[in-house]
Amino acid sequence: MKNASTCLPSQPPLPGSWPSPGGDTEQFTGQSNRTVLISLMVPFTMVILNLTMFGIALPTLRDTFHTSAEVTAWLVTAYMLPFMITMPLYGRLGDELGKRRLFLAGIGIFLVGTLLALVAATLPLLLLGRAVQGVGAACVVPLSMAIISQLFPAQERGKALGTWNSVGPMTAIATPFMAGLLIDHIGWRTIFAPILLVGLAAVWVVRGHVPARRSRLSQATVLRNFDWGGVALLGAAVTALTFYLSSQTITGVATLRDWRLLLVTGLFFLAFFGWEQQQTIPYITLKIFADKTFSRASFSAATRMFVMSGNGFLVPLYLTDIHHLSAAATGIILTLHAAALFVTMRAGGQLADRWNSRRPVLIGFAGQIIMMSFFALLPGNAPLWVVAAGLMAHGLGAGLSLAPLHRASMGQIKQAQAGMAAGLYSLIRFGGTVLGPIMTGVVLQQGLNQGLLPIASYQMAYWLIAGVAMLGVVSVWGLNS
């Protein structure tokens, strides 16, 4: 392996980017590419561990705080909303201040949020802790993707991204059983102990192995001249969109029916686009969307996450309502799905390096479409092993497309804009994560309200997911990276 410093040639400043004076590069202080890559997996483990363990604790938290399903959902939304909003901020500032500095700040914020959640005696304090966690955890994905894209040449990038991503399903395989034991025998607060430990390990690893930036621009200068107006407008637009998608809890109007929130969302987005076009150094360089590879990869990644999150929302309910499984048995089925993801996640990146990104992404989407259609046609009396086999087949397809999409999104991006591009890509991608459960939940509830049998209502929801996956195929067809 070559040292990372050999993979970071200097480039002229780009329009809409900060000047890069001599010496303003990220130094890897003799660390090998592989060492840095493995180090980036530690903070990613922290994020996945938090998501998985908290998901297992949701039923207990619902009963502990005596909340409705809508309010319980906000324990997830309170995390995801700031998580989405601040990802582009970390990416953009990482380009200017250095990624290690932003990494350490983000992990520190995450640890503060985890401590707040650990000691929370009331629901509002727990919601606050979750929100602070989201603000901190948002640093991990965009900064890691930007570093890997700068660190590895194009012919190795897919494999590297697949290796980094593989820690997600690895963690998801081991975590549910441990979380269940802690919650059942000690209490829900104990899930935050291993999260804190991994977070502290992430601080130590990042300090030692993530690149440090040497810049002649002072931190005060960068922060003083930063496009904070763009940050505020984009944050307001994404928040308004989330409120529109969750309007039942916010305004009492049925989901997707409060046109006032939709109008506010549109106005904020228009204001954001207008503001950014007037900035000398904008928060988001809108010209990046002229890169068709980036735009196609971002949209396809969002549709993939819609399929993943929509299916992830339906499966536990499906197994409970149709097959009457216990929580423990449901956890075993979900572990099989995570194991299937792990099998193909790294292979997808290797195939993208060999062929290009389009072919493995198309194969992955084809597998997802087939399996979502399979569940849409599956009768309620189908054997459980058939359901498990279908979920594993879906995991194999979903895992195959992730690293190639990451690779394609960053393939044509200049190094000076790597953090911004990774942050924007992550925002768009996780937008699909928010939309999936909301839209499939609406369709499922509509079917039940119409008096359909539960299995027929689930089939309607799965047809929706299959249709969205088809949009991903259309988008990725012209991908040439």
Buried (B, 14 or more C-beta within 10 A) or exposed (E): EEBBBEBBEEEEEBEBBBEBEEEBBBBBEEBBBEBBBBBBBBBBBBBBBBBBBBBBBBBBBBEEBEBEEEBBBBBBBBBBBBBBBBBBBBBBBBBBBBBBBBBBBBBBBBBBBBBBBBEBEEBEEBBBBBBBBBBBBBBBBBBBBBBBBBBBEBEBBBBBBBBBBBBBBBBBBBBBBBBBEBBEEEEBBBBBBBBBEBBEBBBEBBBEBBBEBEBEBEEEEBEEEBBEBBBBBBBBBBBBBBBBBBBBBBBEBEBBEBEEBBEBBBEBBEBBBEBBEEBEBBBBBBEBEEBEBBBBBBBBBBBBBBBBBBBBBBBBBBBBBBBEBEBEBBBEBBBBBBBBBBBBBBBBBBBBBEEBBBBBBBBBBBBBBBBBBBBBEBEBEBEEEEBBBBBBBBBBBBBBBBBBBBBBBBBBBEBBBBBBBBBBBBBBBBBBBBBBBBBBBBBBBEBBEEEBEBBEBBBBBBBBBBEBBBBBBEBBEEBEB
